[in-house]
Amino acid sequence: MSSEDDDDGGYVHRPGAVGSDGETSDGVVHPDSVEREFDYRGWTLVGVIVFAFLVAPIVVYLRPPALPYWVALLAFPMLPALFLGVMAVWATTRP
């Protein structure tokens, strides 16, 4: 005898069951019911990705900064990586 066959009016928790408003029984909105668009946040993130993966390494390779070795190869390339991380969080969150 399974709990789905019993219709005794008791509470049965079904995780992931989506209601008519697009929310699950846990109050979480299902991803298919959310409107998502590729707006200015997405294009800003694409620009930062191009900068972090193409522009910054080319600048480091062609014109290494006039700094000590550990700064030139460790600290300076970390700046685009930190900027990329901050922008990724910003681009994927909605106010």
N, C-alpha and C positions, 0 to 999 in steps of 0.2 A: 504494500500500500504506500503510494508516494504522497508527498505533501501537495502536489499539484492536483491530485484526484480528490483530495478532501476539500470540500467547500462548506466548512462549518462556520464560516464567518469570522474566524480568528485571524490575527495578523500574521502574514507570511512575508518575510523580508526577501525580496528578489533583487540582488544587487545588479545594477545596470539596467533595470527596467525603465524605459523612457515613457514619460507621461505625454499628454497632449500639448503641453507648453514647452516641450523640449528638454525638461529637466528630469534627471534621474530621481529615483526614490531617496537618494542621499542629498538632494538639493544641488547637484553638480550639473551644469549645462552641458548637453551633448555637443561634441565638436561639429556635427553635421547641421545643427540648428543655428549656428553662429554665422553671421555674414562676415566674410573675410575678403579683404581687397588688398591689392598691392599698390599702396599709395606712396606719399612722399617719404614715409619712414622706411619702406622697403628700398626705394631708390637711394636714400641716404646710406643705408646699410651696404648696398652694392658698391657705392662709391668708396666707402671706408674699406671694404674688402679689396677692391682694386688697389687702393693706396697701400694697404698693409702687406699685400702679397706681391705687388709689382713695383710700385714707385719707391717705397722705402728700401727694399733690398737692392734695387738698382742704384739708388743714391749711395748706400753704404758701400757697394762694390766699386762704383766709379769714382767717388770722391769720399773716401773715409774721413770722418771728422778728425780734426787735429786735437784729439784727446788721448789720454792714456789707453792702453790696449784693452783693459777690462771694461772701460766705459764705451769704447768704440764698438766692441763685439758683443757686449752683454746688456748694458744699460740703454744705449741708444736704440737698438732694435726692439727693446721691450716697450717703448713708448707707443708705437703703432699697435702692438698687441694689446696693451691696456686700453687704448682708444677703441679698438675693435670690440673688446669685451663689453665696455660701457655702452657702445652704440648698439650692440646686439641685444642687450637687455632693454634698452630704450625702445628699439624698433619692435620688439615682440610684446611689450606691455601696452595696455590701453588704459588711459586715464579714467 
